[in-house]
Amino acid sequence: MKLQYLFPNKCKKIGWFILLPTSILGLAVLIFDYNPEFLNFNIPAFFINELFGKNQFYGMVTNNILNEILGVLVIISSIMVAFSKEKVEDEYILKIRLESLVWAVYVNYGILLVSFLFIFDLSFLWVMIFNMFTVLIFFIVRFNWQISKLKNLATYEE
């Protein structure tokens, strides 16, 4: 069965190689509020809403792009890890992949619903920022957990 929407298996290794250090670095940047000066740039932006300034549809803003770089790397590497073929990709793996994706969406939106009801103000913004990444992370965790269970079952039966 030829799957057009999955990346080759080698992309999974590249994805993990980028995802793990980038995630650790991203969390460290958030915890320690690190913004190196050499990454401050004037960049184009849409929907500029300055606190004590004018609102603009389009313009230039000064921004430290470290968060954007790390966010892009986490998203791209997560997609590579999540949607790369396994070495043996059969119908059962596809079933596990689909069930894991559905489960990840349910859990992600369950967390979002609870957040809407019980988290407010700036804390809600932080939840929304992390929520951008959680569908992929939940999918990766559950899919790999199910695959490892399948491999352990196959090893046990031998």
mmCIF file of the C-alpha atoms, coordinates in Angstrom:
data_MODEL
# 
_entry.id   MODEL 
# 
loop_
_atom_site.group_PDB 
_atom_site.id 
_atom_site.type_symbol 
_atom_site.label_atom_id 
_atom_site.label_alt_id 
_atom_site.label_comp_id 
_atom_site.label_asym_id 
_atom_site.label_entity_id 
_atom_site.label_seq_id 
_atom_site.pdbx_PDB_ins_code 
_atom_site.Cartn_x 
_atom_site.Cartn_y 
_atom_site.Cartn_z 
_atom_site.occupancy 
_atom_site.B_iso_or_equiv 
_atom_site.pdbx_formal_charge 
_atom_site.auth_seq_id 
_atom_site.auth_comp_id 
_atom_site.auth_asym_id 
_atom_site.auth_atom_id 
_atom_site.pdbx_PDB_model_num 
ATOM 1   C CA . MET A 1 1   ? 0.000   0.000   0.000  1.00 0.00 ? 1   MET A CA 1 
ATOM 2   C CA . LYS A 1 2   ? 1.539   3.277   -1.106 1.00 0.00 ? 2   LYS A CA 1 
ATOM 3   C CA . LEU A 1 3   ? 0.859   6.181   1.253  1.00 0.00 ? 3   LEU A CA 1 
ATOM 4   C CA . GLN A 1 4   ? 1.327   9.583   -0.323 1.00 0.00 ? 4   GLN A CA 1 
ATOM 5   C CA . TYR A 1 5   ? 0.810   11.630  2.846  1.00 0.00 ? 5   TYR A CA 1 
ATOM 6   C CA . LEU A 1 6   ? 3.566   10.118  4.993  1.00 0.00 ? 6   LEU A CA 1 
ATOM 7   C CA . PHE A 1 7   ? 7.222   11.137  4.899  1.00 0.00 ? 7   PHE A CA 1 
ATOM 8   C CA . PRO A 1 8   ? 9.961   8.538   4.374  1.00 0.00 ? 8   PRO A CA 1 
ATOM 9   C CA . ASN A 1 9   ? 11.146  6.688   7.481  1.00 0.00 ? 9   ASN A CA 1 
ATOM 10  C CA . LYS A 1 10  ? 14.483  8.535   7.574  1.00 0.00 ? 10  LYS A CA 1 
ATOM 11  C CA . CYS A 1 11  ? 12.610  11.796  8.280  1.00 0.00 ? 11  CYS A CA 1 
ATOM 12  C CA . LYS A 1 12  ? 11.629  10.425  11.696 1.00 0.00 ? 12  LYS A CA 1 
ATOM 13  C CA . LYS A 1 13  ? 15.274  10.298  12.827 1.00 0.00 ? 13  LYS A CA 1 
ATOM 14  C CA . ILE A 1 14  ? 15.922  13.811  11.512 1.00 0.00 ? 14  ILE A CA 1 
ATOM 15  C CA . GLY A 1 15  ? 12.766  15.004  13.263 1.00 0.00 ? 15  GLY A CA 1 
ATOM 16  C CA . TRP A 1 16  ? 13.812  13.519  16.612 1.00 0.00 ? 16  TRP A CA 1 
ATOM 17  C CA . PHE A 1 17  ? 17.292  15.008  16.189 1.00 0.00 ? 17  PHE A CA 1 
ATOM 18  C CA . ILE A 1 18  ? 15.752  18.479  15.841 1.00 0.00 ? 18  ILE A CA 1 
ATOM 19  C CA . LEU A 1 19  ? 12.761  18.080  18.197 1.00 0.00 ? 19  LEU A CA 1 
ATOM 20  C CA . LEU A 1 20  ? 14.469  16.990  21.400 1.00 0.00 ? 20  LEU A CA 1 
ATOM 21  C CA . PRO A 1 21  ? 17.114  19.729  21.712 1.00 0.00 ? 21  PRO A CA 1 
ATOM 22  C CA . THR A 1 22  ? 14.766  22.397  20.364 1.00 0.00 ? 22  THR A CA 1 
ATOM 23  C CA . SER A 1 23  ? 12.069  21.494  22.911 1.00 0.00 ? 23  SER A CA 1 
ATOM 24  C CA . ILE A 1 24  ? 14.556  21.572  25.779 1.00 0.00 ? 24  ILE A CA 1 
ATOM 25  C CA . LEU A 1 25  ? 16.009  24.865  24.581 1.00 0.00 ? 25  LEU A CA 1 
ATOM 26  C CA . GLY A 1 26  ? 12.515  26.312  24.095 1.00 0.00 ? 26  GLY A CA 1 
ATOM 27  C CA . LEU A 1 27  ? 11.477  25.436  27.641 1.00 0.00 ? 27  LEU A CA 1 
ATOM 28  C CA . ALA A 1 28  ? 14.718  26.900  28.990 1.00 0.00 ? 28  ALA A CA 1 
ATOM 29  C CA . VAL A 1 29  ? 14.132  30.120  27.029 1.00 0.00 ? 29  VAL A CA 1 
ATOM 30  C CA . LEU A 1 30  ? 10.622  30.393  28.482 1.00 0.00 ? 30  LEU A CA 1 
ATOM 31  C CA . ILE A 1 31  ? 11.663  29.592  32.046 1.00 0.00 ? 31  ILE A CA 1 
ATOM 32  C CA . PHE A 1 32  ? 14.679  31.915  32.110 1.00 0.00 ? 32  PHE A CA 1 
ATOM 33  C CA . ASP A 1 33  ? 13.155  34.585  29.820 1.00 0.00 ? 33  ASP A CA 1 
ATOM 34  C CA . TYR A 1 34  ? 16.244  34.612  27.607 1.00 0.00 ? 34  TYR A CA 1 
ATOM 35  C CA . ASN A 1 35  ? 16.184  37.056  24.669 1.00 0.00 ? 35  ASN A CA 1 
ATOM 36  C CA . PRO A 1 36  ? 19.606  37.523  23.068 1.00 0.00 ? 36  PRO A CA 1 
ATOM 37  C CA . GLU A 1 37  ? 20.123  41.001  21.644 1.00 0.00 ? 37  GLU A CA 1 
ATOM 38  C CA . PHE A 1 38  ? 21.598  39.772  18.360 1.00 0.00 ? 38  PHE A CA 1 
ATOM 39  C CA . LEU A 1 39  ? 18.192  38.261  17.447 1.00 0.00 ? 39  LEU A CA 1 
ATOM 40  C CA . ASN A 1 40  ? 16.337  41.604  17.650 1.00 0.00 ? 40  ASN A CA 1 
ATOM 41  C CA . PHE A 1 41  ? 15.117  42.530  14.160 1.00 0.00 ? 41  PHE A CA 1 
ATOM 42  C CA . ASN A 1 42  ? 12.658  44.816  12.465 1.00 0.00 ? 42  ASN A CA 1 
ATOM 43  C CA . ILE A 1 43  ? 10.235  42.420  10.827 1.00 0.00 ? 43  ILE A CA 1 
ATOM 44  C CA . PRO A 1 44  ? 6.985   42.830  8.911  1.00 0.00 ? 44  PRO A CA 1 
ATOM 45  C CA . ALA A 1 45  ? 3.838   42.085  10.907 1.00 0.00 ? 45  ALA A CA 1 
ATOM 46  C CA . PHE A 1 46  ? 0.079   41.929  10.420 1.00 0.00 ? 46  PHE A CA 1 
ATOM 47  C CA . PHE A 1 47  ? -2.508  43.212  12.912 1.00 0.00 ? 47  PHE A CA 1 
ATOM 48  C CA . ILE A 1 48  ? -0.247  45.395  15.041 1.00 0.00 ? 48  ILE A CA 1 
ATOM 49  C CA . ASN A 1 49  ? -1.956  46.396  18.276 1.00 0.00 ? 49  ASN A CA 1 
ATOM 50  C CA . GLU A 1 50  ? 0.376   48.562  20.334 1.00 0.00 ? 50  GLU A CA 1 
ATOM 51  C CA . LEU A 1 51  ? -0.474  49.044  23.991 1.00 0.00 ? 51  LEU A CA 1 
ATOM 52  C CA . PHE A 1 52  ? -0.290  52.844  23.972 1.00 0.00 ? 52  PHE A CA 1 
ATOM 53  C CA . GLY A 1 53  ? -0.002  53.388  20.243 1.00 0.00 ? 53  GLY A CA 1 
ATOM 54  C CA . LYS A 1 54  ? -2.019  53.115  17.125 1.00 0.00 ? 54  LYS A CA 1 
ATOM 55  C CA . ASN A 1 55  ? -3.485  49.957  15.656 1.00 0.00 ? 55  ASN A CA 1 
ATOM 56  C CA . GLN A 1 56  ? -2.304  48.959  12.195 1.00 0.00 ? 56  GLN A CA 1 
ATOM 57  C CA . PHE A 1 57  ? -3.206  46.250  9.736  1.00 0.00 ? 57  PHE A CA 1 
ATOM 58  C CA . TYR A 1 58  ? 0.367   45.989  8.461  1.00 0.00 ? 58  TYR A CA 1 
ATOM 59  C CA . GLY A 1 59  ? 3.700   47.485  9.477  1.00 0.00 ? 59  GLY A CA 1 
ATOM 60  C CA . MET A 1 60  ? 7.164   46.864  10.831 1.00 0.00 ? 60  MET A CA 1 
ATOM 61  C CA . VAL A 1 61  ? 7.827   45.879  14.449 1.00 0.00 ? 61  VAL A CA 1 
ATOM 62  C CA . THR A 1 62  ? 11.006  45.246  16.427 1.00 0.00 ? 62  THR A CA 1 
ATOM 63  C CA . ASN A 1 63  ? 10.953  41.717  17.773 1.00 0.00 ? 63  ASN A CA 1 
ATOM 64  C CA . ASN A 1 64  ? 13.321  39.113  19.176 1.00 0.00 ? 64  ASN A CA 1 
ATOM 65  C CA . ILE A 1 65  ? 12.864  36.186  16.811 1.00 0.00 ? 65  ILE A CA 1 
ATOM 66  C CA . LEU A 1 66  ? 14.217  33.404  19.069 1.00 0.00 ? 66  LEU A CA 1 
ATOM 67  C CA . ASN A 1 67  ? 10.714  32.252  20.072 1.00 0.00 ? 67  ASN A CA 1 
ATOM 68  C CA . GLU A 1 68  ? 9.601   32.185  16.448 1.00 0.00 ? 68  GLU A CA 1 
ATOM 69  C CA . ILE A 1 69  ? 12.658  30.177  15.363 1.00 0.00 ? 69  ILE A CA 1 
ATOM 70  C CA . LEU A 1 70  ? 12.160  27.633  18.149 1.00 0.00 ? 70  LEU A CA 1 
ATOM 71  C CA . GLY A 1 71  ? 8.402   27.411  17.535 1.00 0.00 ? 71  GLY A CA 1 
ATOM 72  C CA . VAL A 1 72  ? 8.883   26.773  13.822 1.00 0.00 ? 72  VAL A CA 1 
ATOM 73  C CA . LEU A 1 73  ? 11.534  24.127  14.504 1.00 0.00 ? 73  LEU A CA 1 
ATOM 74  C CA . VAL A 1 74  ? 9.330   22.358  17.074 1.00 0.00 ? 74  VAL A CA 1 
ATOM 75  C CA . ILE A 1 75  ? 6.350   22.304  14.702 1.00 0.00 ? 75  ILE A CA 1 
ATOM 76  C CA . ILE A 1 76  ? 8.308   21.118  11.658 1.00 0.00 ? 76  ILE A CA 1 
ATOM 77  C CA . SER A 1 77  ? 10.243  18.465  13.575 1.00 0.00 ? 77  SER A CA 1 
ATOM 78  C CA . SER A 1 78  ? 7.070   17.260  15.340 1.00 0.00 ? 78  SER A CA 1 
ATOM 79  C CA . ILE A 1 79  ? 5.346   16.851  11.982 1.00 0.00 ? 79  ILE A CA 1 
ATOM 80  C CA . MET A 1 80  ? 8.370   14.924  10.695 1.00 0.00 ? 80  MET A CA 1 
ATOM 81  C CA . VAL A 1 81  ? 8.315   12.608  13.728 1.00 0.00 ? 81  VAL A CA 1 
ATOM 82  C CA . ALA A 1 82  ? 4.548   12.166  13.742 1.00 0.00 ? 82  ALA A CA 1 
ATOM 83  C CA . PHE A 1 83  ? 3.981   11.615  10.041 1.00 0.00 ? 83  PHE A CA 1 
ATOM 84  C CA . SER A 1 84  ? 6.956   9.565   8.921  1.00 0.00 ? 84  SER A CA 1 
ATOM 85  C CA . LYS A 1 85  ? 6.462   5.962   7.893  1.00 0.00 ? 85  LYS A CA 1 
ATOM 86  C CA . GLU A 1 86  ? 7.480   3.157   10.196 1.00 0.00 ? 86  GLU A CA 1 
ATOM 87  C CA . LYS A 1 87  ? 10.023  0.668   8.861  1.00 0.00 ? 87  LYS A CA 1 
ATOM 88  C CA . VAL A 1 88  ? 7.129   -1.736  8.373  1.00 0.00 ? 88  VAL A CA 1 
ATOM 89  C CA . GLU A 1 89  ? 3.974   0.227   7.590  1.00 0.00 ? 89  GLU A CA 1 
ATOM 90  C CA . ASP A 1 90  ? 0.973   -2.089  7.365  1.00 0.00 ? 90  ASP A CA 1 
ATOM 91  C CA . GLU A 1 91  ? -2.778  -1.753  7.916  1.00 0.00 ? 91  GLU A CA 1 
ATOM 92  C CA . TYR A 1 92  ? -2.508  -2.303  11.667 1.00 0.00 ? 92  TYR A CA 1 
ATOM 93  C CA . ILE A 1 93  ? 0.065   0.498   11.995 1.00 0.00 ? 93  ILE A CA 1 
ATOM 94  C CA . LEU A 1 94  ? -2.297  2.722   9.998  1.00 0.00 ? 94  LEU A CA 1 
ATOM 95  C CA . LYS A 1 95  ? -5.097  1.824   12.422 1.00 0.00 ? 95  LYS A CA 1 
ATOM 96  C CA . ILE A 1 96  ? -2.891  2.722   15.396 1.00 0.00 ? 96  ILE A CA 1 
ATOM 97  C CA . ARG A 1 97  ? -1.894  5.961   13.649 1.00 0.00 ? 97  ARG A CA 1 
ATOM 98  C CA . LEU A 1 98  ? -5.531  6.954   13.068 1.00 0.00 ? 98  LEU A CA 1 
ATOM 99  C CA . GLU A 1 99  ? -6.647  6.019   16.591 1.00 0.00 ? 99  GLU A CA 1 
ATOM 100 C CA . SER A 1 100 ? -3.732  7.945   18.085 1.00 0.00 ? 100 SER A CA 1 
ATOM 101 C CA . LEU A 1 101 ? -4.546  11.014  16.030 1.00 0.00 ? 101 LEU A CA 1 
ATOM 102 C CA . VAL A 1 102 ? -8.206  10.936  17.060 1.00 0.00 ? 102 VAL A CA 1 
ATOM 103 C CA . TRP A 1 103 ? -7.226  10.385  20.705 1.00 0.00 ? 103 TRP A CA 1 
ATOM 104 C CA . ALA A 1 104 ? -4.761  13.299  20.572 1.00 0.00 ? 104 ALA A CA 1 
ATOM 105 C CA . VAL A 1 105 ? -7.420  15.639  19.173 1.00 0.00 ? 105 VAL A CA 1 
ATOM 106 C CA . TYR A 1 106 ? -9.925  14.584  21.853 1.00 0.00 ? 106 TYR A CA 1 
ATOM 107 C CA . VAL A 1 107 ? -7.429  15.084  24.682 1.00 0.00 ? 107 VAL A CA 1 
ATOM 108 C CA . ASN A 1 108 ? -6.218  18.392  23.246 1.00 0.00 ? 108 ASN A CA 1 
ATOM 109 C CA . TYR A 1 109 ? -9.706  19.830  22.963 1.00 0.00 ? 109 TYR A CA 1 
ATOM 110 C CA . GLY A 1 110 ? -10.664 18.412  26.350 1.00 0.00 ? 110 GLY A CA 1 
ATOM 111 C CA . ILE A 1 111 ? -7.815  20.391  27.864 1.00 0.00 ? 111 ILE A CA 1 
ATOM 112 C CA . LEU A 1 112 ? -8.911  23.430  25.863 1.00 0.00 ? 112 LEU A CA 1 
ATOM 113 C CA . LEU A 1 113 ? -12.493 23.144  27.164 1.00 0.00 ? 113 LEU A CA 1 
ATOM 114 C CA . VAL A 1 114 ? -11.297 22.878  30.770 1.00 0.00 ? 114 VAL A CA 1 
ATOM 115 C CA . SER A 1 115 ? -9.020  25.867  30.142 1.00 0.00 ? 115 SER A CA 1 
ATOM 116 C CA . PHE A 1 116 ? -11.924 27.948  28.823 1.00 0.00 ? 116 PHE A CA 1 
ATOM 117 C CA . LEU A 1 117 ? -13.852 27.242  32.007 1.00 0.00 ? 117 LEU A CA 1 
ATOM 118 C CA . PHE A 1 118 ? -11.185 27.519  34.694 1.00 0.00 ? 118 PHE A CA 1 
ATOM 119 C CA . ILE A 1 119 ? -8.146  29.493  33.457 1.00 0.00 ? 119 ILE A CA 1 
ATOM 120 C CA . PHE A 1 120 ? -8.218  33.235  32.831 1.00 0.00 ? 120 PHE A CA 1 
ATOM 121 C CA . ASP A 1 121 ? -6.176  36.285  31.843 1.00 0.00 ? 121 ASP A CA 1 
ATOM 122 C CA . LEU A 1 122 ? -2.492  35.858  31.024 1.00 0.00 ? 122 LEU A CA 1 
ATOM 123 C CA . SER A 1 123 ? -2.481  32.273  32.286 1.00 0.00 ? 123 SER A CA 1 
ATOM 124 C CA . PHE A 1 124 ? -5.002  31.429  29.561 1.00 0.00 ? 124 PHE A CA 1 
ATOM 125 C CA . LEU A 1 125 ? -2.646  32.916  26.968 1.00 0.00 ? 125 LEU A CA 1 
ATOM 126 C CA . TRP A 1 126 ? 0.118   30.574  28.165 1.00 0.00 ? 126 TRP A CA 1 
ATOM 127 C CA . VAL A 1 127 ? -2.239  27.603  27.940 1.00 0.00 ? 127 VAL A CA 1 
ATOM 128 C CA . MET A 1 128 ? -3.131  28.621  24.377 1.00 0.00 ? 128 MET A CA 1 
ATOM 129 C CA . ILE A 1 129 ? 0.537   28.937  23.438 1.00 0.00 ? 129 ILE A CA 1 
ATOM 130 C CA . PHE A 1 130 ? 1.292   25.422  24.690 1.00 0.00 ? 130 PHE A CA 1 
ATOM 131 C CA . ASN A 1 131 ? -1.967  24.162  23.169 1.00 0.00 ? 131 ASN A CA 1 
ATOM 132 C CA . MET A 1 132 ? -0.567  24.906  19.699 1.00 0.00 ? 132 MET A CA 1 
ATOM 133 C CA . PHE A 1 133 ? 1.940   22.107  20.159 1.00 0.00 ? 133 PHE A CA 1 
ATOM 134 C CA . THR A 1 134 ? 0.002   19.573  22.221 1.00 0.00 ? 134 THR A CA 1 
ATOM 135 C CA . VAL A 1 135 ? -1.943  17.825  19.435 1.00 0.00 ? 135 VAL A CA 1 
ATOM 136 C CA . LEU A 1 136 ? 1.317   16.757  17.812 1.00 0.00 ? 136 LEU A CA 1 
ATOM 137 C CA . ILE A 1 137 ? 2.982   15.931  21.128 1.00 0.00 ? 137 ILE A CA 1 
ATOM 138 C CA . PHE A 1 138 ? 0.000   13.870  22.365 1.00 0.00 ? 138 PHE A CA 1 
ATOM 139 C CA . PHE A 1 139 ? -0.117  12.055  19.026 1.00 0.00 ? 139 PHE A CA 1 
ATOM 140 C CA . ILE A 1 140 ? 3.611   11.267  19.093 1.00 0.00 ? 140 ILE A CA 1 
ATOM 141 C CA . VAL A 1 141 ? 3.467   9.999   22.684 1.00 0.00 ? 141 VAL A CA 1 
ATOM 142 C CA . ARG A 1 142 ? 0.405   7.802   22.180 1.00 0.00 ? 142 ARG A CA 1 
ATOM 143 C CA . PHE A 1 143 ? 1.438   6.465   18.781 1.00 0.00 ? 143 PHE A CA 1 
ATOM 144 C CA . ASN A 1 144 ? 4.926   5.489   19.988 1.00 0.00 ? 144 ASN A CA 1 
ATOM 145 C CA . TRP A 1 145 ? 3.483   4.002   23.176 1.00 0.00 ? 145 TRP A CA 1 
ATOM 146 C CA . GLN A 1 146 ? 1.066   1.838   21.141 1.00 0.00 ? 146 GLN A CA 1 
ATOM 147 C CA . ILE A 1 147 ? 3.846   0.808   18.742 1.00 0.00 ? 147 ILE A CA 1 
ATOM 148 C CA . SER A 1 148 ? 6.097   -0.184  21.654 1.00 0.00 ? 148 SER A CA 1 
ATOM 149 C CA . LYS A 1 149 ? 3.238   -2.227  23.152 1.00 0.00 ? 149 LYS A CA 1 
ATOM 150 C CA . LEU A 1 150 ? 2.806   -3.935  19.783 1.00 0.00 ? 150 LEU A CA 1 
ATOM 151 C CA . LYS A 1 151 ? 6.537   -4.704  19.561 1.00 0.00 ? 151 LYS A CA 1 
ATOM 152 C CA . ASN A 1 152 ? 6.594   -6.023  23.141 1.00 0.00 ? 152 ASN A CA 1 
ATOM 153 C CA . LEU A 1 153 ? 3.610   -8.257  22.373 1.00 0.00 ? 153 LEU A CA 1 
ATOM 154 C CA . ALA A 1 154 ? 5.350   -9.586  19.249 1.00 0.00 ? 154 ALA A CA 1 
ATOM 155 C CA . THR A 1 155 ? 8.543   -10.250 21.245 1.00 0.00 ? 155 THR A CA 1 
ATOM 156 C CA . TYR A 1 156 ? 6.555   -11.993 23.993 1.00 0.00 ? 156 TYR A CA 1 
ATOM 157 C CA . GLU A 1 157 ? 4.805   -14.263 21.499 1.00 0.00 ? 157 GLU A CA 1 
ATOM 158 C CA . GLU A 1 158 ? 8.127   -15.351 19.977 1.00 0.00 ? 158 GLU A CA 1 
# 
